[in-house]
Amino acid sequence: MGKFIISETETNCKQTGKTIKKGESCFYHPGLGHFHPESVVYRDKKISGGSRMGNFRKK
């Protein structure tokens, strides 16, 4: 089950590869990693508010 968080460290998005800077909002899912606000996963979760993780494609 994932959740929206404020990143405590600089990390990379698992889908887009973009850098998520410290203090930036992101979606985190244990076991899958962090997702940048421009990723499809982040946008889908923001719209649906759901906790289910389907398959996602890494660019």
N, C-alpha and C positions, 0 to 999 in steps of 0.2 A: 504494500500500500504506500503510495507516494504522497508527497505534500509540497506545497510552495514554501520556499525558504529564502532567506537572505544569505548568500554565500559568505562563509567565514574565511575562505582562502581562494586564491585564483585557481581555476580549474578549466577543463575543456568540456564542451558539450559532446555527449556521446552520439548525437545524431548529425549535427552540422559541423562539428570540429571547431566552432568559434570559441574564443576565450570568454569565460565568465569571470568577471573581475570581482575582487573582494567587495562586499557590500551591495552587489547587484542581485536582483530578484531572479530566482530560477526554480525549476521543478526538480525535486530530488526523489528518486525511487531506489530504495535499498536493493542492492544486487545489480542494478542497471546503471546507476550513476546520475549525473546532473544534466539538465536540458536547458539550453539557452532560450530566452523569450522569443526568438525568431524561429525556433524549431516547431515542427508540426505537433510533436508530443505536448509541448508547453501550451500551444494555442488550443489544442483539443481539450486538454485538461481545464484550461481557463474557461472555455465555453461550457463544457459538460459538468465540471466539478466532480466527475466520477473518479473512482479509485482503480478501475480495471486498466491493466496495461495490455494492449494488443501488441501485435507485431509492429515494429517500426523499422524503417529502412535507414541505414547510415549512408550519408552522401559520400 
